[in-house]
């Protein structure tokens, strides 16, 4: 029972963080739009 009580907050946190990341990916903030065509030079140098 203790393991379940410890896992519930962790699962909730992971679910919230995943939803926030998905929302940021689908709806980028207007002040810094990131078009997918623009690839940073750091990625190209690899």
N, CA, C and O atoms as a Tripos MOL2 file, in Angstrom:
@<TRIPOS>MOLECULE
protein
  184   183    46     0     0
PROTEIN
NO_CHARGES

@<TRIPOS>ATOM
      1 N           0.8330   -1.2070    0.0000 N.3       1 UNK1
      2 CA          0.0000    0.0000    0.0000 C.3       1 UNK1
      3 C           0.8660    1.2560    0.0000 C.2       1 UNK1
      4 O           0.5060    2.2660   -0.6040 O.2       1 UNK1
      5 N           2.0150    1.1850    0.6840 N.am      2 UNK2
      6 CA          2.8940    2.3600    0.7240 C.3       2 UNK2
      7 C           3.4310    2.6640   -0.6770 C.2       2 UNK2
      8 O           3.5530    3.8250   -1.0690 O.2       2 UNK2
      9 N           3.7500    1.6000   -1.4250 N.am      3 UNK3
     10 CA          4.2640    1.8160   -2.7830 C.3       3 UNK3
     11 C           3.2170    2.5080   -3.6500 C.2       3 UNK3
     12 O           3.5470    3.4020   -4.4300 O.2       3 UNK3
     13 N           1.9560    2.0980   -3.5180 N.am      4 UNK4
     14 CA          0.8950    2.7220   -4.3130 C.3       4 UNK4
     15 C           0.7490    4.1880   -3.9190 C.2       4 UNK4
     16 O           0.5710    5.0490   -4.7800 O.2       4 UNK4
     17 N           0.8250    4.4710   -2.6290 N.am      5 UNK5
     18 CA          0.6920    5.8520   -2.1660 C.3       5 UNK5
     19 C           1.8410    6.7110   -2.6780 C.2       5 UNK5
     20 O           1.6690    7.9070   -2.9090 O.2       5 UNK5
     21 N           3.0070    6.1060   -2.8550 N.am      6 UNK6
     22 CA          4.1450    6.8650   -3.3790 C.3       6 UNK6
     23 C           4.0600    7.0170   -4.8950 C.2       6 UNK6
     24 O           4.5080    8.0220   -5.4470 O.2       6 UNK6
     25 N           3.4840    6.0170   -5.5700 N.am      7 UNK7
     26 CA          3.4460    6.0550   -7.0320 C.3       7 UNK7
     27 C           2.4000    7.0240   -7.5680 C.2       7 UNK7
     28 O           2.5890    7.6000   -8.6390 O.2       7 UNK7
     29 N           1.3000    7.2120   -6.8440 N.am      8 UNK8
     30 CA          0.2190    8.0670   -7.3550 C.3       8 UNK8
     31 C           0.6930    9.5020   -7.6110 C.2       8 UNK8
     32 O           0.4380   10.0180   -8.6990 O.2       8 UNK8
     33 N           1.3750   10.1800   -6.6620 N.am      9 UNK9
     34 CA          1.8430   11.5490   -6.9500 C.3       9 UNK9
     35 C           2.8570   11.5880   -8.0840 C.2       9 UNK9
     36 O           2.8710   12.5360   -8.8700 O.2       9 UNK9
     37 N           3.7050   10.5680   -8.1780 N.am     10 UNK10
     38 CA          4.7000   10.5330   -9.2490 C.3      10 UNK10
     39 C           4.0050   10.4130  -10.6010 C.2      10 UNK10
     40 O           4.3730   11.1020  -11.5520 O.2      10 UNK10
     41 N           2.9970    9.5350  -10.6900 N.am     11 UNK11
     42 CA          2.2820    9.3760  -11.9560 C.3      11 UNK11
     43 C           1.5340   10.6540  -12.3150 C.2      11 UNK11
     44 O           1.4820   11.0390  -13.4830 O.2      11 UNK11
     45 N           0.9530   11.3130  -11.3120 N.am     12 UNK12
     46 CA          0.2520   12.5690  -11.5830 C.3      12 UNK12
     47 C           1.2250   13.6240  -12.0910 C.2      12 UNK12
     48 O           0.9130   14.3560  -13.0300 O.2      12 UNK12
     49 N           2.4080   13.7050  -11.4740 N.am     13 UNK13
     50 CA          3.4050   14.6930  -11.9000 C.3      13 UNK13
     51 C           3.8710   14.4110  -13.3230 C.2      13 UNK13
     52 O           4.0100   15.3300  -14.1300 O.2      13 UNK13
     53 N           4.1110   13.1320  -13.6310 N.am     14 UNK14
     54 CA          4.5460   12.7810  -14.9860 C.3      14 UNK14
     55 C           3.4490   13.0970  -16.0060 C.2      14 UNK14
     56 O           3.7390   13.5600  -17.1090 O.2      14 UNK14
     57 N           2.2030   12.8470  -15.6390 N.am     15 UNK15
     58 CA          1.1050   13.1140  -16.5570 C.3      15 UNK15
     59 C           0.9730   14.6150  -16.8190 C.2      15 UNK15
     60 O           0.7700   15.0350  -17.9580 O.2      15 UNK15
     61 N           1.0910   15.4240  -15.7530 N.am     16 UNK16
     62 CA          0.9790   16.8760  -15.9090 C.3      16 UNK16
     63 C           2.1390   17.4180  -16.7310 C.2      16 UNK16
     64 O           1.9420   18.2700  -17.5970 O.2      16 UNK16
     65 N           3.3530   16.9270  -16.4640 N.am     17 UNK17
     66 CA          4.5180   17.4200  -17.2090 C.3      17 UNK17
     67 C           4.4290   17.0030  -18.6730 C.2      17 UNK17
     68 O           4.8140   17.7680  -19.5570 O.2      17 UNK17
     69 N           3.9270   15.8000  -18.9370 N.am     18 UNK18
     70 CA          3.7820   15.3560  -20.3250 C.3      18 UNK18
     71 C           2.7320   16.1980  -21.0460 C.2      18 UNK18
     72 O           2.9200   16.5580  -22.2080 O.2      18 UNK18
     73 N           1.6300   16.5140  -20.3690 N.am     19 UNK19
     74 CA          0.6030   17.3490  -20.9930 C.3      19 UNK19
     75 C           1.1360   18.7500  -21.2510 C.2      19 UNK19
     76 O           0.8390   19.3400  -22.2900 O.2      19 UNK19
     77 N           1.9230   19.2940  -20.3170 N.am     20 UNK20
     78 CA          2.4810   20.6350  -20.5040 C.3      20 UNK20
     79 C           3.4520   20.6530  -21.6730 C.2      20 UNK20
     80 O           3.4510   21.5930  -22.4690 O.2      20 UNK20
     81 N           4.2810   19.6210  -21.7810 N.am     21 UNK21
     82 CA          5.2400   19.5620  -22.8850 C.3      21 UNK21
     83 C           4.4990   19.4100  -24.2130 C.2      21 UNK21
     84 O           4.8820   20.0210  -25.2110 O.2      21 UNK21
     85 N           3.4470   18.6020  -24.2280 N.am     22 UNK22
     86 CA          2.6780   18.4160  -25.4610 C.3      22 UNK22
     87 C           1.9830   19.7130  -25.8580 C.2      22 UNK22
     88 O           1.9240   20.0560  -27.0390 O.2      22 UNK22
     89 N           1.4540   20.4370  -24.8590 N.am     23 UNK23
     90 CA          0.7800   21.7020  -25.1540 C.3      23 UNK23
     91 C           1.7740   22.7280  -25.6910 C.2      23 UNK23
     92 O           1.4510   23.4810  -26.6090 O.2      23 UNK23
     93 N           2.9820   22.7620  -25.1230 N.am     24 UNK24
     94 CA          4.0030   23.6920  -25.6170 C.3      24 UNK24
     95 C           4.4240   23.3200  -27.0300 C.2      24 UNK24
     96 O           4.7570   24.1970  -27.8270 O.2      24 UNK24
     97 N           4.4130   22.0340  -27.3510 N.am     25 UNK25
     98 CA          4.8240   21.6040  -28.6930 C.3      25 UNK25
     99 C           3.7400   21.9330  -29.7220 C.2      25 UNK25
    100 O           4.0410   22.3710  -30.8320 O.2      25 UNK25
    101 N           2.4690   21.7180  -29.3400 N.am     26 UNK26
    102 CA          1.3790   21.9760  -30.2780 C.3      26 UNK26
    103 C           1.0940   23.4700  -30.4020 C.2      26 UNK26
    104 O           0.8340   23.9620  -31.4990 O.2      26 UNK26
    105 N           1.1420   24.1950  -29.2810 N.am     27 UNK27
    106 CA          0.8700   25.6310  -29.2870 C.3      27 UNK27
    107 C           2.0700   26.3730  -28.7220 C.2      27 UNK27
    108 O           2.1000   26.6750  -27.5290 O.2      27 UNK27
    109 N           3.0730   26.6740  -29.5670 N.am     28 UNK28
    110 CA          4.2620   27.3770  -29.0670 C.3      28 UNK28
    111 C           3.8980   28.7830  -28.6110 C.2      28 UNK28
    112 O           2.9770   29.3850  -29.1630 O.2      28 UNK28
    113 N           4.6010   29.3180  -27.6180 N.am     29 UNK29
    114 CA          4.3330   30.6820  -27.1440 C.3      29 UNK29
    115 C           4.5280   31.6860  -28.2740 C.2      29 UNK29
    116 O           5.4610   31.5430  -29.0640 O.2      29 UNK29
    117 N           3.6620   32.7080  -28.3700 N.am     30 UNK30
    118 CA          3.7070   33.6350  -29.5100 C.3      30 UNK30
    119 C           4.9690   34.4840  -29.5550 C.2      30 UNK30
    120 O           5.3660   34.9390  -30.6270 O.2      30 UNK30
    121 N           5.6130   34.7080  -28.3920 N.am     31 UNK31
    122 CA          6.7800   35.5900  -28.4020 C.3      31 UNK31
    123 C           7.9890   34.9190  -29.0480 C.2      31 UNK31
    124 O           8.9000   35.6160  -29.4940 O.2      31 UNK31
    125 N           8.0260   33.5790  -29.1110 N.am     32 UNK32
    126 CA          9.1680   32.9110  -29.7360 C.3      32 UNK32
    127 C           8.6870   31.7030  -30.5340 C.2      32 UNK32
    128 O           8.8540   30.5650  -30.0940 O.2      32 UNK32
    129 N           8.0980   31.9360  -31.6940 N.am     33 UNK33
    130 CA          7.6460   30.8040  -32.5190 C.3      33 UNK33
    131 C           8.8280   30.0170  -33.0540 C.2      33 UNK33
    132 O           9.8220   30.5950  -33.4920 O.2      33 UNK33
    133 N           8.7180   28.6830  -33.0160 N.am     34 UNK34
    134 CA          9.8040   27.8150  -33.4790 C.3      34 UNK34
    135 C           9.3160   27.0130  -34.6790 C.2      34 UNK34
    136 O           8.7550   25.9320  -34.5050 O.2      34 UNK34
    137 N           9.5170   27.5190  -35.8920 N.am     35 UNK35
    138 CA          9.1400   26.7230  -37.0710 C.3      35 UNK35
    139 C           9.9890   25.4710  -37.1710 C.2      35 UNK35
    140 O          11.1890   25.5050  -36.8970 O.2      35 UNK35
    141 N           9.3630   24.3480  -37.5690 N.am     36 UNK36
    142 CA         10.1000   23.0830  -37.5900 C.3      36 UNK36
    143 C          11.1480   23.0550  -38.6990 C.2      36 UNK36
    144 O          12.0550   22.2230  -38.6680 O.2      36 UNK36
    145 N          11.0360   23.9580  -39.6810 N.am     37 UNK37
    146 CA         12.0150   23.9620  -40.7620 C.3      37 UNK37
    147 C          13.3490   24.5290  -40.2820 C.2      37 UNK37
    148 O          14.4000   24.1850  -40.8230 O.2      37 UNK37
    149 N          13.3120   25.3980  -39.2690 N.am     38 UNK38
    150 CA         14.5460   26.0190  -38.7930 C.3      38 UNK38
    151 C          15.2960   25.0370  -37.9050 C.2      38 UNK38
    152 O          14.8260   24.7070  -36.8160 O.2      38 UNK38
    153 N          16.4540   24.5670  -38.3550 N.am     39 UNK39
    154 CA         17.2630   23.6210  -37.5860 C.3      39 UNK39
    155 C          18.4830   24.3610  -37.0350 C.2      39 UNK39
    156 O          19.2360   24.9570  -37.8060 O.2      39 UNK39
    157 N          18.6930   24.3350  -35.7090 N.am     40 UNK40
    158 CA         19.8710   25.0190  -35.1310 C.3      40 UNK40
    159 C          21.1680   24.4500  -35.6780 C.2      40 UNK40
    160 O          21.2420   23.2750  -36.0350 O.2      40 UNK40
    161 N          22.1970   25.3030  -35.7420 N.am     41 UNK41
    162 CA         23.4750   24.8450  -36.2930 C.3      41 UNK41
    163 C          24.1380   23.8040  -35.3960 C.2      41 UNK41
    164 O          24.9550   23.0110  -35.8640 O.2      41 UNK41
    165 N          23.7870   23.8020  -34.0980 N.am     42 UNK42
    166 CA         24.3690   22.7980  -33.2100 C.3      42 UNK42
    167 C          23.9730   21.3910  -33.6560 C.2      42 UNK42
    168 O          24.7680   20.4570  -33.5520 O.2      42 UNK42
    169 N          22.7500   21.2440  -34.1500 N.am     43 UNK43
    170 CA         22.2940   19.9270  -34.5980 C.3      43 UNK43
    171 C          23.0040   19.5460  -35.8860 C.2      43 UNK43
    172 O          23.3490   18.3830  -36.0930 O.2      43 UNK43
    173 N          23.2230   20.5440  -36.7630 N.am     44 UNK44
    174 CA         23.8760   20.2430  -38.0360 C.3      44 UNK44
    175 C          25.3460   19.8960  -37.8290 C.2      44 UNK44
    176 O          25.8990   19.0850  -38.5720 O.2      44 UNK44
    177 N          25.9900   20.5040  -36.8210 N.am     45 UNK45
    178 CA         27.4220   20.2550  -36.6140 C.3      45 UNK45
    179 C          27.6620   18.8320  -36.1240 C.2      45 UNK45
    180 O          28.7390   18.2750  -36.3350 O.2      45 UNK45
    181 N          26.6580   18.2410  -35.4670 N.am     46 UNK46
    182 CA         26.8020   16.8420  -35.0750 C.3      46 UNK46
    183 C          26.7850   16.0120  -36.3400 C.2      46 UNK46
    184 O          26.8920   14.7870  -36.2760 O.2      46 UNK46
@<TRIPOS>BOND
     1     1     2 1
     2     2     3 1
     3     3     4 2
     4     3     5 am
     5     5     6 1
     6     6     7 1
     7     7     8 2
     8     7     9 am
     9     9    10 1
    10    10    11 1
    11    11    12 2
    12    11    13 am
    13    13    14 1
    14    14    15 1
    15    15    16 2
    16    15    17 am
    17    17    18 1
    18    18    19 1
    19    19    20 2
    20    19    21 am
    21    21    22 1
    22    22    23 1
    23    23    24 2
    24    23    25 am
    25    25    26 1
    26    26    27 1
    27    27    28 2
    28    27    29 am
    29    29    30 1
    30    30    31 1
    31    31    32 2
    32    31    33 am
    33    33    34 1
    34    34    35 1
    35    35    36 2
    36    35    37 am
    37    37    38 1
    38    38    39 1
    39    39    40 2
    40    39    41 am
    41    41    42 1
    42    42    43 1
    43    43    44 2
    44    43    45 am
    45    45    46 1
    46    46    47 1
    47    47    48 2
    48    47    49 am
    49    49    50 1
    50    50    51 1
    51    51    52 2
    52    51    53 am
    53    53    54 1
    54    54    55 1
    55    55    56 2
    56    55    57 am
    57    57    58 1
    58    58    59 1
    59    59    60 2
    60    59    61 am
    61    61    62 1
    62    62    63 1
    63    63    64 2
    64    63    65 am
    65    65    66 1
    66    66    67 1
    67    67    68 2
    68    67    69 am
    69    69    70 1
    70    70    71 1
    71    71    72 2
    72    71    73 am
    73    73    74 1
    74    74    75 1
    75    75    76 2
    76    75    77 am
    77    77    78 1
    78    78    79 1
    79    79    80 2
    80    79    81 am
    81    81    82 1
    82    82    83 1
    83    83    84 2
    84    83    85 am
    85    85    86 1
    86    86    87 1
    87    87    88 2
    88    87    89 am
    89    89    90 1
    90    90    91 1
    91    91    92 2
    92    91    93 am
    93    93    94 1
    94    94    95 1
    95    95    96 2
    96    95    97 am
    97    97    98 1
    98    98    99 1
    99    99   100 2
   100    99   101 am
   101   101   102 1
   102   102   103 1
   103   103   104 2
   104   103   105 am
   105   105   106 1
   106   106   107 1
   107   107   108 2
   108   107   109 am
   109   109   110 1
   110   110   111 1
   111   111   112 2
   112   111   113 am
   113   113   114 1
   114   114   115 1
   115   115   116 2
   116   115   117 am
   117   117   118 1
   118   118   119 1
   119   119   120 2
   120   119   121 am
   121   121   122 1
   122   122   123 1
   123   123   124 2
   124   123   125 am
   125   125   126 1
   126   126   127 1
   127   127   128 2
   128   127   129 am
   129   129   130 1
   130   130   131 1
   131   131   132 2
   132   131   133 am
   133   133   134 1
   134   134   135 1
   135   135   136 2
   136   135   137 am
   137   137   138 1
   138   138   139 1
   139   139   140 2
   140   139   141 am
   141   141   142 1
   142   142   143 1
   143   143   144 2
   144   143   145 am
   145   145   146 1
   146   146   147 1
   147   147   148 2
   148   147   149 am
   149   149   150 1
   150   150   151 1
   151   151   152 2
   152   151   153 am
   153   153   154 1
   154   154   155 1
   155   155   156 2
   156   155   157 am
   157   157   158 1
   158   158   159 1
   159   159   160 2
   160   159   161 am
   161   161   162 1
   162   162   163 1
   163   163   164 2
   164   163   165 am
   165   165   166 1
   166   166   167 1
   167   167   168 2
   168   167   169 am
   169   169   170 1
   170   170   171 1
   171   171   172 2
   172   171   173 am
   173   173   174 1
   174   174   175 1
   175   175   176 2
   176   175   177 am
   177   177   178 1
   178   178   179 1
   179   179   180 2
   180   179   181 am
   181   181   182 1
   182   182   183 1
   183   183   184 2
@<TRIPOS>SUBSTRUCTURE
     1 UNK1         2 RESIDUE 1 A UNK
     2 UNK2         6 RESIDUE 1 A UNK
     3 UNK3        10 RESIDUE 1 A UNK
     4 UNK4        14 RESIDUE 1 A UNK
     5 UNK5        18 RESIDUE 1 A UNK
     6 UNK6        22 RESIDUE 1 A UNK
     7 UNK7        26 RESIDUE 1 A UNK
     8 UNK8        30 RESIDUE 1 A UNK
     9 UNK9        34 RESIDUE 1 A UNK
    10 UNK10       38 RESIDUE 1 A UNK
    11 UNK11       42 RESIDUE 1 A UNK
    12 UNK12       46 RESIDUE 1 A UNK
    13 UNK13       50 RESIDUE 1 A UNK
    14 UNK14       54 RESIDUE 1 A UNK
    15 UNK15       58 RESIDUE 1 A UNK
    16 UNK16       62 RESIDUE 1 A UNK
    17 UNK17       66 RESIDUE 1 A UNK
    18 UNK18       70 RESIDUE 1 A UNK
    19 UNK19       74 RESIDUE 1 A UNK
    20 UNK20       78 RESIDUE 1 A UNK
    21 UNK21       82 RESIDUE 1 A UNK
    22 UNK22       86 RESIDUE 1 A UNK
    23 UNK23       90 RESIDUE 1 A UNK
    24 UNK24       94 RESIDUE 1 A UNK
    25 UNK25       98 RESIDUE 1 A UNK
    26 UNK26      102 RESIDUE 1 A UNK
    27 UNK27      106 RESIDUE 1 A UNK
    28 UNK28      110 RESIDUE 1 A UNK
    29 UNK29      114 RESIDUE 1 A UNK
    30 UNK30      118 RESIDUE 1 A UNK
    31 UNK31      122 RESIDUE 1 A UNK
    32 UNK32      126 RESIDUE 1 A UNK
    33 UNK33      130 RESIDUE 1 A UNK
    34 UNK34      134 RESIDUE 1 A UNK
    35 UNK35      138 RESIDUE 1 A UNK
    36 UNK36      142 RESIDUE 1 A UNK
    37 UNK37      146 RESIDUE 1 A UNK
    38 UNK38      150 RESIDUE 1 A UNK
    39 UNK39      154 RESIDUE 1 A UNK
    40 UNK40      158 RESIDUE 1 A UNK
    41 UNK41      162 RESIDUE 1 A UNK
    42 UNK42      166 RESIDUE 1 A UNK
    43 UNK43      170 RESIDUE 1 A UNK
    44 UNK44      174 RESIDUE 1 A UNK
    45 UNK45      178 RESIDUE 1 A UNK
    46 UNK46      182 RESIDUE 1 A UNK
